[in-house]
Amino acid sequence: MTATVSETTIDASVDVRFTAAGTPLAVRYDGRVWAVAAEPLHWFTRDSWWETQRTVPVGIGNVVDIEHWRVQVRLICP
């Protein structure tokens, strides 16, 4: 017998609460609070600014690096 894991991937904006160290602690999605249940994955990608030709005000900071987090969560507040 093989156990399978049911996994749902959601690509949506959520409100995130971070620890003092800067890692995700919990997310609020669809009116509910979900706790981060496993070690999150963290990586950066680069924006193709030369293709989009986006402009930003001087001094706005780093707009080329895009930060990504992938988290597994469990419901804590219905």
Protein Blocks (a to p, Z undefined) as FASTA:
>chain_A
ZZddddddddddddddddfkopafbdceehiacddfbdcddddddddfklnopacdehib
pfkbccddddddddfbZZ
